[in-house]
Structure formats: C-alpha cells, structure tokens
Amino acid sequence: MSARNARGQSPQSPAGAAVAAASAAAAQRLGERIAAEGLADVSYASIDSPLGPLLVASTRRGLVRLAFPEEGTDPVLEDLSAKLSPRIVEARGTLERERRELEEYFLGDRRAFELALDWSLIGPFARRVLRATVRIPYGGVLSYSQVATRAGSPRGSRAAGNALGSNPIPIVIPCHRVLRTGGALGGYGGGLDRKRALLDLESRGGAEGR
C-alpha cells in the first residue's frame, strides 16, 4: 500500500506533491515569523554555493556557524541546540545578508566579509587564533607558526592547527589561508579540494572569465 499524506494523497501524485510543497512553504513562513518576532535564538538556512550546499546559522549577535554538507544538518543543529539554545528555526529570510555576501564572494565581487560574527562556539585560545586569521587579507596566506605567533603563542603551531581545524565559521573566518611552512596545504575541515578551490578563487580574483 502506498504512503498517503494527511489529505489522503500519495506524495508521488501531482496533488500530493502540491500538498507537500504547500506544507513546506507554510513551515517556512512560520519559521520566518518566529525569527522576525525574536522568538528564536538561532536561525538557519541552506545556501547554495560552488562548494555544495552550506548550512549557515545566525544568532542575534551574528553568524555563528557555517557547515559543509558532509557535516549533516541534523548533527549540526543538535550541536547548536546543546551548546547555544534549542530555540532554533529555519528562516532563510533572516539570513539574506549572509547569502548575498557569500554569493558575492564566490563570484569574485567581494574580498572582505562585513558580517557580524558570534564567537560563542569558540574558546579563548582558538578565538585569538581565529581573530588573527580573520586579518589575513584576501589572496594572502600565512603559515601555522605565523598565525600562532600572532595569537601570542609562538610555539603553539600545533594548537593553532587544531583551532583552525575546528573553526565553526569557515570561509568567512578564512582558515583556508593558513598553510604549512613551505607552502603545503596542510589540513582543512572542508577537505583539501575545497581549500585548494578557495585559494584558487582568491588567486585569480574571482570566478573564471572575470
């Protein structure tokens, strides 16, 4: 027996698909309203990008999380719920600025993000490391040891690497601009192919043909 929705329509039928789409739209509107009225502590949305769909989440303070697809929506939301608040809603409209700035970055039209950041998920040492990382200019790179030195721990390159590897807001906090001494890529939470793609994007000043 085929599955039926609440109105008795098969989800594979045109009517069933229309009901599903209407339900999703209603849920989205409700999420937008909850976020707009300040009843949610965390708003999130999926944003398309050349690196795959990115989950972005924001609080009243600013962008708090950017996740690559391999991290999974449910695990990311469960982590945010445990560490920040269970009052989380999907609300794409409240993340329009994040979507626009990321789109401009991938098109090569933006070299510096202007988004407010929420550092709540980042500990004291990692915060120093990532604040140093934010100051690396578009198209520039530093070594792990250089970032550790700028974070006030000249001998802490390994710890700096761990902080960069657990960066909860990649791309916007550009940990892809940190390499091993000598120029090797080192590691990257989103995978080395993405790290290379981001460095290539910045080295040519934007998308192909620009």
Sequence and secondary structure as in RCSB ss.txt:
>XXXX:A:sequence
MSARNARGQSPQSPAGAAVAAASAAAAQRLGERIAAEGLADVSYASIDSPLGPLLVASTRRGLVRLAFPEEGTDP
VLEDLSAKLSPRIVEARGTLERERRELEEYFLGDRRAFELALDWSLIGPFARRVLRATVRIPYGGVLSYSQVATR
AGSPRGSRAAGNALGSNPIPIVIPCHRVLRTGGALGGYGGGLDRKRALLDLESRGGAEGR
>XXXX:A:secstr
     TTS  TTSHHHHHHHHHHHHHHHHHHHHHHHTT  SEEEEEE  TTS EEEEE SSSEEEEE GGG HHH
HHHHHHHHT S EEE GGGGHHHHHHHHHHHHT  SS    B  TTS HHHHHHHHHHHTS TT  EEHHHHHHH
TT TT HHHHHHHHHT SSTTTS GGGEE TTS     TT HHHHHHHHHHHHTTSSTT 
